Amino acid sequence: MSSAQGMAGLPLQALRAFDAAARHLNMARAAAELGVTQGAISRQVKALEERLAEPLFTRGPRGLRLTEAGDVLADYARRGLETLESGLFRIGQPRSRTTLVVNAARSFAMRVLAPRIGDFARAHPWIDLRLETHRYFAQLHGADVDVAIRTGNGDWPDYVVRRLTREQMLPVCTPALRATLPDSAAAALPRATLLHYAERPYWRAWAEAVGIDPALVAPGPRFDETAMALAAAEAGQGIGIGWGVLVRDAIAEGRLVRAFDGVMEDGTGYHLVMTEMAARRSTVQAFSEWLAKALTA
């Protein structure tokens, strides 16, 4: 189905019903939120599934679970509805302050931006900063997003790209846990509790990069967000692995230490990505300059 076919006549009501069901994973609670019957929610979701020719939920004795297609649509539907709500709210609002919308990966937002964002607000009191986070990056052309923070090698054609960091992947744990580990990573990896990012085989990639057989990497808890895995590492629950900028503060403050020597570096880094028009805005320039300084402080 093309995007035009998918949107033509697609009712907002069905997307709102699906969004509520996806957040609650329960038709009854979704119905209560929207003030309709459970049957109405079910019919709207079924109609949406038929329209898309894709199942959005699996239904079992333990309730609803999102399918792969449902997970993708849930993210985009939530963003779209939030953007619409934001637009409706902003109509008629005073224009004396300027809004800046920044889209960032959740882990970067939680571990890098959140601890510093008050500094930006105090330095730029005329800018209303809105930080959006989700698993999938927003499209910038025609979207209500001024600038995005993305990981990669900087290859985003047709955008203005400014590198923020050049990253190294490294393993970390609490000082107390490090004291119990053997010095050799090869000896520790098969027996340690390793905290994994569910969407990327970071542990295996790191092991291969430092000359260790990836087959030695033990299984362990898997997290949808790197920030959650690193929070577990800070709680002493195992050895986490992440990009250096995500663990820099925790290492500086003594909450985490390097678990083993050796880093993986593949040219990946964090970048500011924006359209040419956005790059000329004073708010975007102010944020870009502030963030570059904050990351080198």
C-alpha positions, 0 to 999 in steps of 0.5 A, a space after each residue: 500500500 502506498 502512503 497516499 493510499 494508506 492515508 486517503 480516508 483514514 479516520 482519525 478516530 481509528 488511529 486514536 483508538 489504536 493509539 490508546 489500545 497500544 499504550 494500554 495493551 488492553 481494550 477495556 482501559 483504552 475504551 475507558 480513556 476515550 469514553 467509548 465502549 470496548 466493542 467500539 475500540 475493537 471495531 476501530 482497531 479491526 477496521 484499521 488492520 483491514 485497511 492496512 492488511 496487517 495485524 497490529 496486535 496478537 491476542 492471547 490469554 495474557 492480553 494484547 501484544 503489538 506485532 512488528 507492524 503494530 509497534 512501528 505504527 504505535 510510535 508514529 501514531 503517538 508522534 502524529 497525535 502529539 504533533 496535532 495536539 501541540 499544533 492545536 494548543 499553540 494556535 492562539 498562544 502568545 508569540 513573545 517566546 519562540 518554541 524549539 523542537 528537538 528530536 533525540 534518541 531516548 538514551 541520549 536525551 535521558 543521559 546527556 540532555 536531561 542532566 544539562 537542559 536546565 543550563 540551556 533554559 537559563 541561558 536562553 529564557 526566551 526559547 521554549 524547548 520541547 524535547 521529543 524522544 522515541 525509537 524511530 527518528 522523525 522526518 524533518 522535511 515538513 515536520 514539526 521538528 526543528 533539529 534531530 540528534 542522530 547516531 551514524 556516520 554523518 551520511 544524511 544527504 539533503 540535510 545540514 549535518 554537524 558532528 557532535 561526538 565521535 563515539 567509542 563503545 565500552 563496557 562499564 559496571 559499578 566499582 564494587 562489581 569490577 572488584 569481583 571480575 577477573 582482569 581478563 575480559 575473555 575469562 569474564 564474558 562467559 560467566 558474567 551477567 551481561 546487559 544487552 541492548 535488544 536491537 543491536 549485538 553490541 557485546 558481540 561487536 565489541 568482543 570481535 573488535 578487541 580480539 575476543 571470540 564473540 562466541 564467549 559472550 554470555 546471554 543476559 537480560 535484554 533491554 529495548 533502550 540502552 539507557 535502561 541497561 545502563 541504569 541496571 549497570 549503575 544498580 550493580 545488576 551486571 555489566 553494561 555496554 554503551 557509547 562513551 558519551 552515555 556513560 561519561 557522567 557516570 564514570 566522572 561521578 564514580 557510579 561506573 568504571 570501565 569493566 575491561 580495557 579495549 573499545 570499539 570504534 567504527 566511525 559512529 557518532 552523534 550528529 545534529 541533523 536539520 534542514 537548510 531552512 532550520 539551520 538558519 534559525 536563531 533558535 537552532 543556532 543557539 541550541 547547536 552552539 550550546 550543545 557543542 560547548 556542553 559536550 566538550 565541557 
